[in-house]
């Protein structure tokens, strides 16, 4: 199985498990879990238990989780569909980072960081990850978020199973 195969499979799983399970007739439970056997049976992408396990194990962004016996899979965050990941509020570090394209900077300075169609704004605990995320959409820029100040002002933070920090909105006054 090549790196390209793993990447294509990861993108397919992201689309199905985060945005469009109904596109293949897949049902997710309230927490976003799907039966691996159903995913394999309904997907037009060639999937096997071994391939899915390899994608979960090797995905650098740790996008997916399997349950203890490998019979269920879910995306760890980034959903545009309604699910409950069962996240508990967490105290964030003093600062976190967000990567974006330079072309988005004027809008962000005016409106802050908005979650758009997703459940949360995604933040990183390091600049390298933020820069890589920002580079997916053009010339990257890394914003520093004053998360300690945000938390003191009533904003609630969560941390996904793969270490991504999540918040509903980042107002412009907390951006650098």
N, C-alpha and C positions, 0 to 999 in steps of 0.2 A: 504494500500500500504506500503510495507516494505522498509527499507533502502536499501536492496539488489535490489529491484525492481527499486528504484530511481537511484541507481548507474548504473545498467545495461542500463536503459533508457538514462541516461546522456552519457554513453560511446557510445551508438548507435547514439544519436544525434550528438555527437562530430565527429564521423566518417563520417556521412552523410553530415553535414553542414560545416565541415572544410576541408574534403578531397575527398569525393566521392559521391556527389549528383547523379551523373549519374549511380551509382550502383543500384539505385532503379528507375531511370528515372525521378528524381526530377530536376526541373529547378530553379536555383537561379537567382535573378536579379543582376545587376552590383555591387550592394552594399552588396550582400550576403543574401538577404532576400528571404525566401520561403513561399509559402502559407501553413499555418498550415493544412488546409483541404487536400491539395495535399500530404503533408508529411504523414498524417494519412492514406490516401487511398493507397499510394504506398509502404509504409513500411511493411516489413514482421514482424517486431517487433510490438507487440500489443500496439498501441498508442490511446490515447483519448485526447481531449482538456484539460480535467482536469489533466491528468497525465503530459502532457507537461507543463502546467501552474505551477504545483507543482515542477517539476524539475527546471524550470526557477527560481521560487521563493526561493527554498531551496538549490540550488547548492552553496556550500561554496566558490567556485572559480568564481561564477557569470559568467559562460561561455557563457550564452545565453541571448538574449533580445527578448521580444515580443513588437510589436508596440502598440500604444495606445488602439486599440480595440481587440488585441489578435489574429488578423487574419494572421499576419506575424511573422516569427521567424528567427533569425540569430545567428551565433556564433560571439562572441565579438572580438576574435583574434585567432591566431594559425592556420590560413589557409595555405594549401599547394596548393590550387587552386587560380586562379587569380580573385580577387575581390577588390573593392575599399571601404574601411570602412569609407572614408571621414574624416580621422584623420588630425588634424592640428598640426603643429610643436608646441612643448611645451618646456619650460625651465625646465630641470630636477633639482632635488635637488643636492647638492654637491656630494653625493655618492649614488649609488644603489647597489643591490646585485644580484648575479646569483648563483643558486645551481646546482651542477653537481656531478657526481660520481668521486671518487678519481682516478679511472682508466683513466679518460679523461684528467687529469691535464697536462701530458707531451705534448700532442697535443695542448691543449689550450695555454700553455706557449709559444709554438712555433708559432701558427697561430692566436691566439686570439680566441674570440667567434664568430663562424660562424652561419649564419641563416639556413644553410642546405637547406632542401626542403621547409621551411616555408618562410613567407614574411619578418620576423624580428627575431632578437634575443630578448628573453623575459627577463626582469629584474624586480626585486622586490624592494619595498621600505622598506622591513624589512628582517631580517635574518631568522626569523622563517619560513616564506613562502619559502625563498630560500632553506633552509635546507630540508623542506618537498619535494620540487621539486627534489632536488639532490638525496634524498633517494629513489626515484622511480626506480633508475637505479643502485643502489649499495650503497656502503659506501659513505655518502654525505660529500661534502666539499662546503663551501660558499666562493665565491670570492667577494671582494669589488671592485667596478668599480668607477674610478675617473671620474664621469660623467660631473662635472663642467669643468674639463680640456678638456674632449672630446668635449663638446659643444663649448668651446673657440677655439678649433682646427677644427671647421667646421662640426662636426657630428650632425645630426638632430635626435631629439628624439620626440616620440609620446607617448600618453597615451590612452590606450583603454578604452572602456566604463566600464570595470570591474577593472580599476586601474592598469593594467599591463603596465609597461614601455617598449617601443619598440624602437629598433635601428637596422640599417642594419648590423653592424659589430662592434665588440669591439676589436681594435688592442691590442696586448699583453702589450704594454707600459702603458696602462691605467688600468691594472689588479693588484690587490694585493692579 
